[in-house]
Amino acid sequence: MIIQKEVFLVFSMMFIIIVTVFFLVFISSKKIGEFQNLNRKRAIFFFIAFGTVLLVLGVSLPKSPYFLYANDQPAQKVFVAAKQFSFSISKYPIATDDDFNMSAGAEITVPIDEIIEFNVSSLDVNHGFSLYKDGVLQAQVQAMPGYVNRLRWRFSESGTYDILCLEYCGVAHAAMAAKLKVE
């Protein structure tokens, strides 16, 4: 999660620099004559666009699922590895093909109303890891080779959840599925 914060900070600094440059150019370009009215319209448009961006970021960022349970300790960790065209789910890390084969087809049960941390990775190409309950998407994250994405989720309903791949990964992509029990 550290790299995401660093990228966000770099993006924010670049955004502030760009806004500052636009503002300085606007201030220095006030001329009397035919361009004055055009510059005023551009300024109004720029400030409306800037305000809209700030409003959207202010409303959407706090609701990001990455911050949802960031400060809470998970009750359980579940390790997920994706590989064309199946998922392997375990309570232990899955780093090799042997680990993948040993836990392939295993059914994991997690507790209801507890925070579960899914450590999701891929052993070959990009995949998607998505949790569905009765056909409704509950949560999702990318499964990428050489990287572990962490998804924390609290299940509020018991039952069987479908795990599906949301990233097209080849000809048998549609058959890539697994199950997760919540009790």
N, C-alpha and C positions, 0 to 999 in steps of 0.2 A: 504494500500500500504506500510505501515511502516514495517510490518513483512517481506515482500518480500525483502526490502532493507537490513534488518538485516540478513536474510538467505543468501543473495548474499554476504554480507560482511564476514560472517562466512565461506562460501564456498571459497571465494577468499583467506582468511587467511590460510585455510587448504591447498589450492592449492599451495600457496607460501611456506608453511612449507614443503610439500612433494617435491617440486622442489628443495628446499634448501638441504634437506636430500639426495636426489639423486645426486645432484652436489657434496656435501661433500664426499659421498661415492666414487664417480668417481675420485675425486681429490686424495683421500687417497689410492686408489687402483692401482695406477700406479706402475707396477712391470716390471722389465726387464725379458724378457724370452718369452715363448710361449703364455702367456695370454695378452701380450702387444697389439698385433694386434687385438685380440678379443675385448679388452676394447675400443680400438679406434673405431671399428665398432659400438659397443654399444653406445658410446658417440655420434657418428655422427647420428645414428638413433634417440637417445633421443633428441638431439637438433633440428633435423628436425621435430620430432613429437611435441615438445614444440613450435616451431615456427609456425607450422600449427594450433595448438590450439589457439595461440594468434591471428593469422591472422583471423581465423573463428570468434572468439569472437569480435575482433575489427570491422569486417565488419557487423556482424549480430546484435549485441546488440543495436547499435544506431537506427536500423530499427525496433526494437521491437514495436509492437502496444501499449504496455503499456506506452511507452514514447511519443507516437505520439502527443497527445494533453494534456499531463500531466500538463503543465503550463498555459493552457488556461481555462477560466471559461466556463462551459457549459451554453448554452442558455436555456436548459430545462432538467429536470431530469425525467426519466421514470422508474417506479418501476415494476419489473418483478418477479413473483413467479412461480415456476414450481411445479407441483404435478401430480402424475400418473393419467392420461395421458393427461394433458393439461397445457396451460400457462394462467396466469392471468396478465393483463397489466393495469397499472393505473398511474395516476399522483400523487398518494398518496401512502405512504408505505403500503405494504401488509405483515402483521405479523401473522395473525390468519386465521383459516379456514373460518370464517365469512367474513373477508376482501377479501379472495380469491374468495369466492362465489359471493360477490357483484360485483367484477370487472371481473369475468370470462366472456369471450366472448365480452368484450368491445373492441371497435376499437379506437386506439389512432392515432392522426395525429401529425406529427412533422414537423418543418420547414426545408426546403432545405438550404444547405450551412451554417448551424449553427451546432455547436458542441452539441451533445446530450449525456448525461450521463445515461447509463442504470445501475440501481442498481439491480443485479440479485441474487436471492436466491432460495432455494428449501424448501418445507415444508415436504418432506418425504425422498427421496433418491437422489443420484447424477443424475443430468441431464446435458444436454448441451444446450446452448442458441446460436443459429447461425442465422445470417441475410443473406438471399439469395435474389438476384435480378436477375430475368430471369435464374434461375438455377445455378448462379455463387455465390460462397461463398464470402461474403463481410467482415464479422467479426464474431468472436465467443468467448465465454467465458464459463467456467463451472458454473453450478448452483448447489450449495452445501448446505445441511441443516446446519443451524446455522451460516452461513457465508454469507456476501454480497460481491460479486465480482463487481467491477465497470468497465464498458467498455465505453470509450468515442469514439464517431464516428461522422464523418461529412459526411452527405449524399450529393453526388454531382449530383444525378439524382432523379427527382421526380417519383412517381409511387407507386405501392404496393410492399412491401417487404414481403417475406415469413420468418416466424420464425419457425425453426425446431429444434428438439432435436437431438444432436449429440452423446449422451451418452446412450448406451442401458440401458433402465430402466424397462423393463418388456415386456409382451406379446403384448401390444398395443403401443409399442414405435413408430412404423412407422406412427401411426395416430396422434402423438403429434405434432400439428402445430397451428400457429396463424398468423395473418396479422398485418402489420404496414403500415400506409399511410405516404408518404412524399410529401409535397406540398410546 
